């Protein structure tokens, strides 16, 4: 029997600005063998997410940065190939944080290791709309944003993996929803296909005026994914009692070393009348992930929640695909198809 080969992507150098292909290393080594209490996973789908950029930097953050030579961190959907764990059988599908590689060793109790039920939704969604991005939208909006029927909810990066779900959940809860996205095509997708009440093109040249026109009664909940000029356009429109869940601020992720970066919650807390705001991590609700996945899948089945995936083929193409996130080239969830199930 031939030895399985494991192609993996590592951090070759710390990126300056948008990561380049040369910032990554690609190596092929024999796949590891599972020991007692371990299992071997074959990666089927790899998630590409903006937070990974922060892990490539030495800048202080909520998580330890990658070291040079480390496999790039990332969520995957994988298939159990070999198992020495009674509760995990060969052929079963799981999700977890096993990085940019074709094979990985997993153990019970690994962070964010969950079984995936293929009957709930297509398994690719376990790193998309029913997985971490969808759960981020679900908990960030409902637990931090706390929307009420009739309120105006504004979502930045509205065509992306998180923002697209935030807006649709807000609609399900009876809110008026305004998206902010880049370009006419993305805005048409957000308004016409996803059902937002309006979408403002931040590339249109009149962001502040267009957003004010789309929010005549002000903004009650702003779900922050971007920061920068988008946040500055939102601030004058925030109503008393507004809530601002801060998921991320992609506009600053490629800041050069030494550049001062203030997070959106820091900016908002410095206002004379600050809204209720905080940066959140979806893992605050990790015990509730399975329940949230079932609810998201149920909305998909009922036609209340739509999603789109931008799929790149082949683990070796992950470095090139990653920059799409920062150029606004993906619709919905960006992911890499690594392999088919055995």
N, C-alpha and C positions, 0 to 999 in steps of 0.2 A: 504493500500500500504506500503510495507516494505521500510525502509530508506536505501538509497544507502550508501555503505561503501567505504571509500576512504583510500586505502593503499598508504602511502607516505614514501619516503626515506629521512632521515635527516643526517646532519653531527654530528656524535657522538664525534669525536676527530680529531684533525688536523693530517693528515698522516705524517709520516716520511718515506721518500723514496716512493716506489710504494704503493698506497693505499691498505689497507687490508679490508676484509669484516667487521672486528671489528671497523673500522673507521666510519662505517655507522650505523644508527639506522633505524629500520623498525617499523612503527606504523600504526594502523588502527583506523580511527575515522569516524564519520558520515560525509558524503559529504556535503559541504556547499550548502545553498539555495540562488539562485540569487535574489537580491533586485531590485528596480527600476533602469533602465538603465544598468542592468547586465545580463549576461548569464552564464549558467553552461556548461562547456566543459567536455567531456569524452575523455581521452587520448587514442589514437589508436596506435601511434608510438612515441617512445622516442629516441632522438638522444643522442649518447655518443661521446663526443669530447674531445681532449686533453686540450683545454682551461679551462675545468671544474676543472682540477687539480690545476690551479693557484688560482681559487676562494676558494679552500679549505685551502690555506696557508695564513698566516698573512703578507707575503712578499708584499711590495708595488708594485702595478701593475696599469694597466689602468682601472680596475674596482674594486669596493669595495669588500673585501673578505666576504665570508659567516661567519655568527656567529654560534657557537655551537647550535644545535637544529634547524637550518634553513633547509627547504626543499632544496635539491641540485638543483642548477640552471640547466636549459637545455631547448632546443627547442623541441617542440612536434608538431605532427599532431593530431588534436582533432576534435570531432564531437559536434555540438551544440545540447544539449539535452533539455534544457529549455531556453527560451529567453524572456527578457523584452526589447529587442532592435528591433525596426522595420526593420533595415537593415540586421539583422541576424536571419534566420529562423531555427527552429529545423530541424535537418537532414543535414544542411550544414556542409562542411568540412573547417577547418581553420588551420593555423599554427601560432605559437607564442611561447613566452618564459614562459612556465608555470611549468617547473620543473619536478622532478622525482615523480610524483603522478598520481593517476588514475583519479582524478577530480579536476577541478580548476574553479574559478570565473574569467570571462573576461569582460572587458569594452571597449567601443570604444576609440580609442586613445592609447591603450596599446602598449608598445614598440614591434615592429616587429609583430603585429597582421595583418595577411593577409588572405583573402579568398583563398582557394585552388580549382582550376578547375580540377575535376577528368578526364576531357576529354583531358587535356594536356599530362599527364603521370600518371603512378600509384601513388596513394596518398603518398606512403612511400617516394617517391623521394622528397617530399616537405621538408624533413629534410636531404636530401642527394643531389643528383646530380642537381636537379632543385631548391634546397633550399640553406641554408647558405653555405655548403661546395662548391657546384657548383658555387654559386655567388662569393665566396671568390676567387676561381680559375679564374673566368671570369674577375672580376674587378682588382684583384691583377696583373694578367698577362698583360691584355690589357691596363690598365690605369697607372700602375706603371712600369711594365716590358717593355711595348711598343715594342713588337717584330716586326722585319721587315722580309719579305720573304728572305730566304737564310741564316739567322742567325742561330747560334747554341744556343739552349735553353736547359739548364740542370735543372732537377727537382729532389729534394730529396724527400724521402718518396713517391716514384713514384707510388706505388701500393695502396696508401691510398685514402681516400675520396676526398681530395683536389688535391694531386699531380697527380692522374690518370686523372683528368679533365684538369689540367693545360697542361699536355703534349699533350692531344688530341686537345685542342684548338690551341696550338702552331702549330701542324701539319695542322690543318684547315687553318691557316694563312701562310702556306708555309715555315715553319722553319724546320731545322734539330733538332731532339729532342733526348736527352740522359737522361734516368732515372737513379736514384740511389735507390736501394731497398735491402732488407735483405734476402738473400737466393736464391738458384737457381729456386725454384718454383715461387717466386714472380717476379724474373727477366724474366722468360719465359712468364708469364702472361703479363707483361708490354710490352715486345717486340713482342710476337706472337699474343696476343689477342687485345691489345690496339694499336698496330702499331707504337710504338716508334722505332726510328732508331737503338737504342742500349740501353742496360741497364747494369749497373755496380753493382756487388754484393759487398756491403761494408763489408760483412762478409767473403769475399774470401781471405783476407790477403794481398791483393796488391792494395788497394784502389787508392792510388795516381798514380801508374803506369797504372792501368786499366782505370782510368778516363782520364788520358792524352792520352792514345791510342785511346779512344773513341771520343776525342775532338781534332783532329789534327790541327784544325784552331782556337783553343781556345774557350772561352765561352763568348757569348755576353749578354745572360740573364741567371741569376741563380735565380730560385724561391726557397727561403729558408724555409724549414719546420723543420729542424733538428738541425743545429749548430754543435758544437763539432768537431770531427775528419773529418766529411764530409765537413764542411766549410773550414777547413785547407787544404783539398785536392783540393778544388775548387779555392782558392785564387791565387795560382801561374798561373792558366790558364785564369784568367779574362783578356779580351781584353781591350785596351783603349776605353773608352766610354761605358763600360759594365753597365748594370742595374741590381740591386739586390733587388727585392721586398722581404721584410721579413714578412712572415706570422706567423711564430712561430719558436721555437727551442726546440723541445720535449726532446732533450738529456739532458736539464738542468731542466726540470720541476719537477723532483724528488730530486733536490739538497737538502741536509740537512740544517737545520737552521745554519746560520753563514758562510756557504760556499759562496765565492765570485762568482757571476755569471755576466758575461758581455754578453749583447745581441749581435747577429751577426752584427747589424748595428753599434754598438759601436766599435766592433772589426774592421770592414771594414773602418770606418771613421778615424781610427788611422793609416791606411796604408799610405805610402809615396805618392801613387797615388790612392786615394780611388775611387771606382766606385760610380755611382749614386745609392744611397740606402736609404731606409727608411722602418720603421715598419708601417704597415697599418692596419686599421680595416675596415672590409667589410661594416660596417654601414655608412661609409663616403658616400656611394652611395645608401642609403636606399630608396630614392625616385625613383630609377631606378630598384628596385628589380623585380617588375612585368614584366618589359620589358626583363630583363635578364633571368627570368624563362621561358618566352615564347621562347626566342632564344635557350636556352639550350634544351628545349623540342623539338624544331624543329630539332635540330641536332640529337637528339635521333631518331626521326621518320625517318630521312633521312639516318640513319645508320652511321653517322659521329662521334657519341659520344656513347661509350659503358660504362656500369657501372656494378658494382657488389656490393651486399649487404651481410654483415654478420649479420644474424638475431638471436637474443637470445629471447626466449619466457618467458614472465612473468616479471612484474615490480619488483618482489622480487629478481630476478636474476641480476638486474642492477649492484649492487655493485661488484659481482664476475666478471661480464663481463667487467666492466670498466678497470680493470687491463690489459685486452687483448691489449689495445692501447699501453701500455708501454712495453709489451713483444713482440710486433710485430706479434700478433696471428690473426689479422683480415685482410681480403682482402677487399679493397674498404671501403664502409661506414659501420660502426658498429652501430647497432640500436637494440632497444628492441621493440618487438611486445607486446603491452600491452593488446589490445582488438580488437575485430572486430566491425565494425559499427553496430548500431542498425537498 
